Amino acid sequence: MFRVGIGYDIHPFTESNELILGGVKINYKYGLQGHSDADVLLHALMDAILGALAKGDIGSHFPDDDPCYKNIASILLLKEVVKMVSASNYCMNNVDLIVICEKPKLAVYRQEIVNRLSEILNLEKTKINFKATTHEKLGTLGRGEGIAAQAVVSLINNKLVNDSIIKKGEDK
């Protein structure tokens, strides 16, 4: 059985934080405002994973009114969500991610973000797609007031993975 989830998040810029996207520090004059480190990309990714598992959203697991999550690195939260995938007898099949912002330009960070996510998700780099686009100067994002991200995740049941391995072995 396959499962698919979609996630979305948006955060405004602030001068008081570093910019972290996909667990990677981005060199930019602004960071994002939020209760945690405001890693908008990881927040969208976690919501997509939780959606695929039918387990709510990150706010229900890591509420922003809980002081223990204040300024926490979102990569730590993602590790907890990844544990939920395994506990549910699923594994990651693929991930498709998009960041929407006018600035900063993110192409130079693409491989570093994919490498970091591959490590955390225990997923081959070829199964992680990361892209960035602008909002064509329209609206809040187009005025450069923040960053949004979307994620789509597909999970596959471990039994299907194991069965396909057995079948491949029998074909030899």
Backbone bond lengths (Angstrom), bond angles and torsions (degrees), N, CA, C in turn:
res aa  C-N    CA-C-N  psi(-1)  N-CA   C-N-CA  omega(-1)  CA-C   N-CA-C  phi
1 M - - - 1.454 - - 1.522 109.72 -
2 F 1.305 115.79 135.91 1.453 122.62 175.17 1.521 109.04 -102.71
3 R 1.304 116.02 150.90 1.458 122.12 173.91 1.519 108.10 -133.73
4 V 1.324 116.39 145.17 1.459 121.83 -179.18 1.521 108.80 -128.08
5 G 1.316 116.42 140.35 1.464 121.74 176.44 1.514 110.21 -135.42
6 I 1.324 115.05 153.79 1.463 121.40 178.53 1.522 108.34 -126.88
7 G 1.321 116.27 143.11 1.459 120.73 178.85 1.515 111.00 -135.70
8 Y 1.315 114.84 153.61 1.467 122.43 179.42 1.517 107.86 -146.03
9 D 1.325 116.06 143.19 1.459 120.66 173.43 1.525 108.69 -153.16
10 I 1.323 115.21 157.12 1.458 122.39 178.45 1.529 108.12 -148.51
11 H 1.328 116.34 140.18 1.467 121.96 177.10 1.525 109.01 -140.32
12 P 1.335 116.57 144.63 1.465 119.97 175.59 1.528 111.04 -81.62
13 F 1.326 115.18 156.91 1.459 120.62 175.55 1.522 110.91 -73.34
14 T 1.319 115.11 153.36 1.456 123.16 172.26 1.520 107.72 -145.32
15 E 1.329 116.58 153.97 1.462 120.15 178.64 1.523 111.76 -83.67
16 S 1.329 117.93 -12.30 1.463 120.23 -170.12 1.532 115.07 -91.79
17 N 1.324 119.71 -2.25 1.468 121.53 -178.48 1.521 111.56 -125.73
18 E 1.332 114.99 159.83 1.464 120.91 170.80 1.521 107.65 -79.54
19 L 1.317 116.08 155.33 1.455 120.89 176.55 1.526 109.03 -91.93
20 I 1.327 115.86 118.81 1.458 122.66 178.23 1.532 107.15 -120.97
21 L 1.329 116.57 126.10 1.462 121.93 176.67 1.522 108.84 -133.72
22 G 1.302 117.01 124.86 1.456 120.82 -179.71 1.515 112.67 63.62
23 G 1.329 116.71 26.65 1.457 121.40 -178.68 1.516 113.75 79.58
24 V 1.329 117.22 9.57 1.462 122.62 -176.91 1.527 109.23 -116.15
25 K 1.340 116.23 133.40 1.467 120.65 176.85 1.527 108.55 -74.12
26 I 1.329 115.05 126.14 1.464 122.28 -179.29 1.528 108.23 -104.98
27 N 1.299 116.91 131.02 1.458 121.40 179.94 1.532 109.06 -76.83
28 Y 1.352 115.54 103.61 1.462 120.49 -179.75 1.523 108.21 -155.71
29 K 1.316 116.74 154.98 1.462 121.05 -175.60 1.524 113.15 -71.02
30 Y 1.343 118.07 -18.34 1.459 122.03 179.74 1.527 110.58 -121.34
31 G 1.316 114.15 155.43 1.452 121.39 169.92 1.515 107.36 -115.40
32 L 1.321 116.46 -170.08 1.457 120.89 179.79 1.522 110.68 -109.86
33 Q 1.315 115.04 144.64 1.463 122.13 -179.37 1.519 109.61 -88.73
34 G 1.322 115.92 131.97 1.451 120.68 177.60 1.511 110.80 -178.07
35 H 1.325 115.94 173.56 1.465 121.05 -179.14 1.532 110.26 -71.53
36 S 1.333 116.60 -41.11 1.466 121.31 176.97 1.522 107.34 -91.56
37 D 1.329 117.08 -148.39 1.464 119.88 175.01 1.533 111.74 -78.54
38 A 1.337 116.43 -0.46 1.475 123.75 175.00 1.524 112.75 62.32
39 D 1.323 116.90 33.95 1.467 121.07 176.89 1.521 108.04 -71.48
40 V 1.311 115.76 91.17 1.459 123.52 -173.85 1.535 112.04 -58.25
41 L 1.318 116.68 -34.54 1.465 120.46 -179.48 1.534 110.56 -68.86
42 L 1.319 117.24 -45.79 1.464 119.62 178.67 1.521 111.79 -68.03
43 H 1.323 117.38 -32.81 1.473 119.84 177.76 1.528 110.47 -64.16
44 A 1.324 116.90 -43.70 1.467 120.09 177.27 1.525 110.37 -64.72
45 L 1.324 116.65 -41.03 1.460 121.06 179.01 1.533 111.28 -62.41
46 M 1.324 116.75 -45.96 1.469 119.70 179.04 1.524 111.50 -62.27
47 D 1.323 116.94 -41.85 1.469 119.46 177.82 1.528 111.08 -62.54
48 A 1.324 117.46 -37.59 1.467 120.59 178.13 1.527 110.47 -65.48
49 I 1.320 116.98 -43.99 1.469 120.37 179.10 1.528 110.28 -63.61
50 L 1.321 116.24 -47.42 1.468 119.73 179.62 1.524 110.93 -62.81
51 G 1.314 117.39 -36.05 1.461 121.07 176.70 1.516 111.38 -64.00
52 A 1.327 116.52 -43.02 1.463 120.09 178.57 1.530 111.20 -62.85
53 L 1.321 116.38 -31.73 1.470 121.13 178.76 1.528 112.66 -85.94
54 A 1.335 116.99 -5.31 1.477 122.83 -174.74 1.522 110.22 57.36
55 K 1.351 115.44 46.20 1.461 121.67 -178.58 1.532 111.96 -121.52
56 G 1.311 117.07 36.12 1.460 119.67 174.50 1.517 113.28 78.79
57 D 1.336 114.65 -141.51 1.465 120.58 -177.77 1.521 109.64 -137.51
58 I 1.335 115.90 176.77 1.460 118.56 -176.15 1.523 112.16 -65.29
59 G 1.324 117.05 -30.22 1.464 119.79 178.63 1.520 113.05 -63.60
60 S 1.326 117.19 -30.64 1.468 119.38 178.93 1.530 111.73 -79.57
61 H 1.329 117.72 -22.48 1.463 121.24 179.02 1.532 112.42 -96.87
62 F 1.322 116.32 -33.00 1.471 121.95 -176.44 1.533 108.51 -134.35
63 P 1.332 118.17 70.99 1.480 121.37 -173.08 1.535 113.53 -61.03
64 D 1.335 114.78 140.25 1.465 119.57 -177.87 1.522 113.64 -75.91
65 D 1.339 117.41 -0.96 1.461 119.06 173.58 1.536 111.41 -101.14
66 D 1.328 116.73 6.54 1.461 121.70 177.41 1.523 108.18 -94.69
67 P 1.336 117.34 117.19 1.467 120.15 -176.35 1.532 114.30 -62.11
68 C 1.321 118.29 -20.07 1.475 118.64 -179.45 1.529 111.66 -69.66
69 Y 1.318 118.21 -15.49 1.462 121.12 178.52 1.525 112.71 -99.79
70 K 1.325 117.37 1.52 1.463 121.26 179.84 1.531 109.40 -62.51
71 N 1.315 116.20 122.48 1.470 124.61 177.83 1.531 113.99 63.22
72 I 1.323 118.46 15.01 1.460 121.09 179.86 1.531 110.29 -68.13
73 A 1.307 115.76 146.99 1.463 120.63 175.62 1.525 108.45 -72.10
74 S 1.304 117.21 123.51 1.469 121.88 -178.31 1.519 112.08 -60.49
75 I 1.314 117.98 -23.78 1.458 121.29 178.27 1.531 109.89 -61.90
76 L 1.335 117.36 -32.73 1.472 121.13 177.15 1.521 110.54 -68.63
77 L 1.308 116.79 -38.08 1.467 120.87 177.49 1.523 109.96 -67.69
78 L 1.330 116.56 -40.67 1.464 120.37 178.41 1.529 110.41 -59.88
79 K 1.316 117.77 -40.45 1.467 120.89 178.54 1.532 110.73 -59.33
80 E 1.322 116.89 -37.47 1.477 120.67 177.58 1.527 110.90 -67.63
81 V 1.319 116.63 -40.09 1.462 120.81 179.08 1.532 109.95 -66.83
82 V 1.317 117.58 -38.74 1.466 121.26 177.97 1.530 110.24 -62.40
83 K 1.325 117.24 -36.41 1.474 120.93 176.07 1.529 110.58 -61.62
84 M 1.331 116.76 -35.61 1.469 120.80 178.32 1.526 111.23 -63.98
85 V 1.333 116.32 -34.29 1.466 121.27 178.70 1.529 108.63 -62.03
86 S 1.312 116.67 -51.39 1.467 121.00 179.87 1.526 111.37 -61.84
87 A 1.334 116.43 -43.56 1.467 120.85 -178.91 1.525 111.97 -63.20
88 S 1.327 116.75 -24.10 1.460 121.42 179.22 1.528 112.09 -91.01
89 N 1.346 116.34 6.58 1.464 123.38 178.36 1.538 112.49 67.73
90 Y 1.331 115.11 35.32 1.463 121.48 176.13 1.523 109.10 -123.44
91 C 1.308 115.48 165.88 1.460 121.55 170.00 1.523 107.80 -138.13
92 M 1.326 115.28 161.57 1.453 120.92 -179.23 1.527 108.82 -70.28
93 N 1.308 116.08 136.75 1.464 121.49 175.40 1.530 110.04 -101.56
94 N 1.330 116.58 -52.24 1.464 120.86 173.75 1.518 110.52 -162.09
95 V 1.339 114.84 163.83 1.466 122.83 -177.01 1.522 107.86 -136.77
96 D 1.329 116.28 134.73 1.458 121.75 175.10 1.524 107.43 -126.13
97 L 1.324 116.79 122.52 1.466 122.84 -172.55 1.518 111.10 -126.13
98 I 1.331 115.00 144.07 1.469 119.27 174.80 1.525 108.92 -140.56
99 V 1.318 115.13 135.48 1.464 122.49 173.99 1.515 107.15 -109.85
100 I 1.341 115.30 136.76 1.462 120.80 -178.09 1.525 108.63 -119.46
101 C 1.335 115.45 114.28 1.471 120.78 178.21 1.519 109.48 -164.57
102 E 1.307 115.99 154.95 1.468 120.17 175.94 1.528 110.18 -78.08
103 K 1.318 115.44 -42.25 1.464 123.05 178.93 1.513 107.28 -146.19
104 P 1.290 117.47 151.05 1.449 129.93 1.65 1.522 111.48 -80.04
105 K 1.290 115.94 165.22 1.465 121.50 173.40 1.522 107.43 -75.56
106 L 1.327 117.12 134.79 1.465 120.75 -170.27 1.524 115.21 -112.61
107 A 1.316 117.96 -2.15 1.468 120.44 -176.45 1.525 112.45 -54.56
108 V 1.325 117.75 -38.26 1.463 120.80 -177.66 1.532 112.49 -69.40
109 Y 1.330 117.48 -16.16 1.468 122.05 -179.45 1.528 112.72 -98.90
110 R 1.321 116.38 -5.30 1.464 120.82 -173.56 1.528 112.72 -52.12
111 Q 1.315 117.15 -54.62 1.464 119.93 -175.34 1.523 111.84 -66.10
112 E 1.312 117.13 -37.65 1.471 120.61 178.62 1.527 110.98 -63.79
113 I 1.325 116.73 -40.52 1.467 120.73 178.09 1.527 110.06 -66.38
114 V 1.320 117.50 -45.41 1.467 121.00 178.79 1.529 110.27 -61.29
115 N 1.327 117.69 -43.47 1.464 121.22 178.90 1.527 111.15 -60.50
116 R 1.315 116.17 -44.83 1.481 121.00 -179.27 1.526 110.55 -63.39
117 L 1.310 117.09 -45.14 1.460 120.64 -179.27 1.522 111.54 -68.29
118 S 1.308 117.64 -37.31 1.461 121.20 177.52 1.524 110.16 -57.95
119 E 1.309 115.34 -42.50 1.463 122.65 179.05 1.539 111.43 -62.67
120 I 1.306 116.78 -49.33 1.471 121.70 -175.92 1.530 111.55 -72.24
121 L 1.327 116.56 -41.92 1.470 120.75 -176.50 1.529 112.39 -81.95
122 N 1.333 116.39 -10.42 1.467 120.97 -174.73 1.533 109.05 55.34
123 L 1.318 114.41 51.58 1.453 122.08 -174.55 1.525 108.92 -133.68
124 E 1.320 116.10 137.64 1.461 120.05 178.25 1.534 110.32 -56.83
125 K 1.309 115.89 142.89 1.469 121.42 179.82 1.523 111.97 -58.68
126 T 1.330 116.16 -31.09 1.466 120.01 -179.36 1.523 112.26 -70.25
127 K 1.318 117.51 -9.52 1.461 121.32 179.14 1.523 112.34 -104.90
128 I 1.331 115.67 11.76 1.467 121.71 178.23 1.510 107.98 -121.71
129 N 1.305 116.77 119.81 1.459 120.93 177.04 1.526 108.60 -112.37
130 F 1.320 116.43 126.89 1.462 122.36 178.37 1.517 108.57 -124.70
131 K 1.301 115.10 130.88 1.458 119.37 176.50 1.525 109.26 -142.57
132 A 1.311 114.99 159.88 1.457 121.34 178.65 1.520 108.18 -133.84
133 T 1.319 114.89 146.83 1.457 120.33 178.83 1.520 108.62 -144.96
134 T 1.305 115.74 167.22 1.466 120.48 175.22 1.526 108.56 -96.78
135 H 1.309 115.33 176.87 1.461 121.85 176.40 1.525 109.64 -108.10
136 E 1.343 115.13 18.93 1.474 123.44 177.00 1.531 112.16 52.40
137 K 1.337 114.94 37.54 1.475 123.10 176.76 1.534 113.58 63.82
138 L 1.328 117.59 17.26 1.463 121.48 179.73 1.524 111.29 -98.20
139 G 1.317 116.94 136.22 1.459 122.28 173.21 1.513 114.72 67.52
140 T 1.339 114.82 -164.70 1.458 122.88 -177.48 1.523 112.30 -55.83
141 L 1.324 116.36 -48.12 1.465 119.65 -179.56 1.521 110.70 -67.83
142 G 1.308 117.07 -38.20 1.457 121.59 179.62 1.519 113.39 -65.74
143 R 1.330 115.68 -28.15 1.468 120.34 176.66 1.531 111.25 -82.93
144 G 1.322 117.34 -0.98 1.462 120.49 177.45 1.508 113.45 77.27
145 E 1.331 117.41 30.27 1.465 121.23 -177.73 1.530 113.03 -88.68
146 G 1.335 117.20 -8.25 1.452 119.46 -179.44 1.509 111.73 178.92
147 I 1.330 114.02 -165.75 1.460 121.83 -178.51 1.524 108.70 -134.97
148 A 1.319 115.77 141.83 1.464 122.07 173.47 1.526 108.16 -121.86
149 A 1.325 115.15 159.51 1.467 120.40 177.46 1.515 109.41 -146.34
150 Q 1.314 114.74 148.77 1.462 122.39 174.61 1.521 108.39 -128.47
151 A 1.331 114.91 148.78 1.462 119.92 179.07 1.518 109.76 -142.00
152 V 1.314 115.26 142.24 1.462 122.15 170.99 1.526 106.07 -125.15
153 V 1.329 115.08 134.06 1.459 121.59 -177.10 1.514 108.54 -129.91
154 S 1.319 116.54 138.62 1.457 118.97 168.70 1.527 108.25 -119.01
155 L 1.320 113.86 138.15 1.459 122.42 178.54 1.518 107.78 -115.64
156 I 1.317 115.84 153.19 1.455 120.84 176.95 1.528 107.98 -128.56
157 N 1.314 115.28 140.27 1.455 120.64 179.17 1.523 109.65 -65.86
158 N 1.317 116.80 136.46 1.470 121.38 -178.37 1.525 112.13 -58.09
159 K 1.330 118.01 -32.20 1.463 120.77 179.40 1.530 110.29 -62.17
160 L 1.330 117.45 -40.67 1.470 120.35 177.73 1.521 111.09 -63.72
161 V 1.320 116.05 -40.52 1.462 120.23 179.25 1.521 109.27 -63.31
162 N 1.324 117.17 -47.61 1.463 121.44 -179.03 1.524 111.59 -64.05
163 D 1.334 117.43 -41.84 1.464 120.76 178.59 1.524 111.33 -61.95
164 S 1.332 116.71 -40.40 1.463 119.51 -179.07 1.530 110.41 -68.79
165 I 1.316 117.95 -32.51 1.465 121.12 177.22 1.529 109.18 -67.62
166 I 1.328 116.60 -43.42 1.463 120.95 179.77 1.527 109.65 -62.48
167 K 1.329 117.18 -45.54 1.470 120.55 -179.11 1.521 111.24 -62.55
168 K 1.343 116.96 -40.24 1.453 119.66 178.89 1.522 110.15 -63.31
169 G 1.335 116.47 -39.57 1.455 120.86 178.96 1.509 112.59 -65.39
170 E 1.336 117.40 -33.81 1.458 121.78 -179.79 1.522 111.79 -73.28
171 D 1.334 116.80 -25.57 1.457 120.71 -178.04 1.528 112.91 -73.03
172 K 1.319 117.46 -15.09 1.474 120.61 -175.35 1.505 112.36 -73.62
